[in-house]
Amino acid sequence: MLQYLEIVLRSVFAFAVLLILARVLGKRQMAQLTFFDYIVGITIGNMAASLAIDDVKVSHALLSLALWTVLSILMALIQRGFYISRVWLDGRPTVLIEGGKVMDHGLHKVRISIEEMMLMLRGKDIFDLNEVDYAVLEVNGKISARKKPQYAPITPNVSGLPVAEHGTPRMVIIDGNLMERSLRSMGLSKEWLLGELRKQGAEGPEDVFLAQITSDGSVYADLYKDNQAVSAPQDRPLVAATLKKAQADLEAFALATDNPQAKRAYARQAAALKKLLEQLAPYLRG
């Protein structure tokens, strides 16, 4: 029984150590995984497994894990500062197709077959070799390909069509919690968002599983009750929400402008709207 308890405790401890080391090593292990990074990751994982189930001293395992982590970070710093070290550890990208012609010596150098190359090209939505102008195998084992001009997709830049600017989508409600910081960063008010949510059948943020301000400025909302019928918006509450948004916008404009005259005008109109809302509040309730 004690032996099983020891395995459980060592496994939990090894898991915690591995989690800490993964945070220390950073995202490079996943986002830019090279062959060397892969070996380091596997080795550290094996050490953590040995710490959990093998009869090794905890202090010895921790020292070994710490050394491998430090050496990995040190090697990453050396690679960042010296080009030669990056070439020596990671190698160089290998050209597989150039000018539409398959480079046999490139395939032989990286030891991959035509079938494997076609598999990677299909992952790039390329099924016909005739469409490829240039392809290179990157140091992380992934293929990058450029199509010939006649097969490249038409973009607005090529066709000369005007393209409207789009903003960055932001999550504003997650699990019923309002992300007020995201709203403020987009220059939007809580009142405006509540008005938009009511149009989609929600009474407030607590009814919404998630909501996002899309790139075109509209609101996408997913309610907790998927089968909840979207009720018709009530005119009076929406009028109140619109007036509150206008008041919030005027107050924001007053804070943003450096013109004293404009600042006073915005503040005066915001105060007038606030007074109007107070007077109309009994009549605008749903």
N, C-alpha and C positions, 0 to 999 in steps of 0.2 A: 504493500500500500504506500509506504514511504517513497519507494522507488518511482511509482507513478506520479506522486505529488511533486517529486523533484523534477521529473520530466516536464510536468505542466508549468512549474515555476520557471524553469530554464527556458522553455519555449516562449512564454510570455516575455521574459527578459530579452531573449534574442530578437523577438519581434519588435520590441521597443527600440533596441539598439539599431536594428536594421532600418527602422523608420527614421530615426534621428540621422543616420548616415546618409540616407536617401535625400533628406532635406539639405544636408551639408553639401553633398555632391551637386545638388541643383538639378535643373531641367535638362542639362546637356546630355545626360544619360539617355533620355527618351527622344528629345527633339533632334539631336545631332549624333545619333548612335553610329560610331565607326566600329571597325573590327576590334581595335584596341579597347574602346569603351565597353564593347560587348564582353571581352575577356575579363576586364576588371569587374564588371557587374556580376558575372557568373561566379568569379572567385570570391567576392565578398559575400554573395548569397550562400555559397558552400561553407564559408567560415561560420556564418550565422547558424546554418543548419547543424554544423558540428557542435557549436556551443549549446544547441538545444538538446541533442540526443546522444552525442559522443561523450566518452569519459575523459574530458579535457578540463584543465583548470580554467575557471572563468577569467582570471587575471591574464592568463596566456592568450586566450581567445580575444579578449578586449584589446590587448596590446597589438596583436596581429591585425585586427580590424582597423584600429586607429592608424597603424602604419600604412596599410593599403589605401585608406582614405586620404591621408596626407600626401602620399606619393602620387595618387591620382590627381589631386588638386594641383600639386606642384607641376606635374606633367602637363596639365591643362594650361597653366600659366606660361610654361616654357613654349608650348605650342602656339599660344596667342602672341608671344613676343618674337618668335624666331620662325621664319618661313621654312628653313631647312629642317627643323624638327618636325613641322607638320607634314612635310613631304616624306620624311623618313618613317614616321609612325603611321600616317594615314595613307600615304601614296598620292598619286595624282589621278585626276579623272581620266578615263580612257575613252577615246573616240571609237564608236562602233559603226557609225554611218556618217559619211562625209560626202557632200555633193550628190546625195542620192545613191551612193555606192557603199555596199557593206564592206567594212574593213576586216578582212580575214585575220590579219595579224593582231588586231585589237581583241577579237573574240578569243583567239588562241591565248593571248596574254592574260586575260581575266578568267579563262577556262569556263566559258559558258557556251552553250550550244545555240543554234538558230532558234530552236523551239523555245528555249528559255528567254531569248531576246524578244521573240514575238509575244510571249506571255507578258513581259513587262511593258511592251508597246501597247498591247490591248488594254492594260491598266490605264493607259493614257488616251483611250478611245481611238487608237490607231490600229486598224485591221489590215491595211494595205501598205506594203513596203514602198510602193511607188509614191505614196504621199509624203514620205519622210525625206527631208533635206539634210538634217543633221541630228545625230543622236549621240549622247555621251553617257557613260556609266560613271556616276558620281562616287566619291570615296565612301559614302555611307551605303553603297550597294543599290541605290535607286537610279532609275534611268530618266534622263531629261531629253526631250525630243522637240525639234522644230519642224513644222510642216513646210512643204514647198509653198511659195506665194499663191499659186492657183488653188491650193487646197486649204489655205488658212481661212478661218471664219471671218466673215465681214463684220467689222466693228464700226460704230458711229463715226470714228475718226476717218476711216477709209471712205465711207459713203458720204461724209460731209454733213450728216444729220446733226442738228443741235441736240444736246443732252442736258436735261435739267439736273441741277446739283441736288444731291441727296444727303441728308444728315445721317448721323450714326444712330442706329436703333439702340434704345436703352430700356432695360427692365425697370419698371416703376412699382410693381407689386409682385411680391414673391410669398407664397403661402399665406396670403391675406395681410401681409405686412407692407405698409407703404414705404417706399424708398424716397424719402423727402429730399435727400441730397441729390439724387438723379434728377428729380423734378426741378430743383433750383438750378442745377447746372444747365438745364435746357431752357431756362427762363419761363417755366410754366408754373402755374399755381395749383394748389390742392383742390380749389373750388372748380377750376376748369376740368381737372381729371374726373372729379365726382360727377360733373355734368355729362361727360362722355361715357362714364360707366353706367349711369342711369339710362342712357339711350340703349344700352345693351342688356338691360334687365337686372343690373346689380344695384342694391341700395347703398353699398359702401365697400371699402377695401376688404372687409371681412367676408364678403360674398365671392371674392375673386381668388382663384388659385394662382394665376399669374397674369400680369398685364404688361404690355410692351408698347412704347411709342415707336412706331415703325419709321423707316427711313423717309417716308413721304409726310410724316407728321400726324398720321392717323393713329388710333388706339386699337390694338388687338388685345382682347380680354378673353380669358378662359375661366368660366365660372366653376365653382365647386360642384354644383348640380348640373351635370351635362345635359340632362333632359329638361332643365328648367326653361319654361317658355319665356321668351323675351317679351316683356310687357311693353305696351305702347308708352312712350315717354309722356310724363305729365307736364303740361305747359308751364304751370306756375313755378314748380321747383326748378325747371330748366331756366326760366327767366331769372330767378334768384341766383342760380349758379353762374349764369352769363354776366349778370351785373357784378357779382363778387369777383369774377375773373377780370372784368374791366377795371374794377377798383385796384386789384392786385397788380395789374399791368401798369396802371398809372403810378402807383407807388414805386414800382421797379424802375420806371422811366425817370422818376424824380431822383432816385438814388444814382442812376447811371449817368445822367447828364452833368456836364460841368458849367452849363449856361445858367446863371442865377435866375434870369427871367423865366426860362423854361422850367427850371426846378420849382419855382413858386407856382407857376401855372399848373403843372402836373399835380403838385401837392394840393392845390386848391380844388381842382376837379375831383381828386380822389376823396377828399373830405366831403365834398358835395354828394358824391355817389354813396359814401358810407352813411350819410344822414338820410338820403333817399331810401336806402335799404332798410334802415331802422324803422322808417315810417311805413314802408310797404311790407315789412316782415309778417305781420298778422294775416295779410291777404295773399302772400305768395307761398304759404305753407300748403303741401299737398293734402 
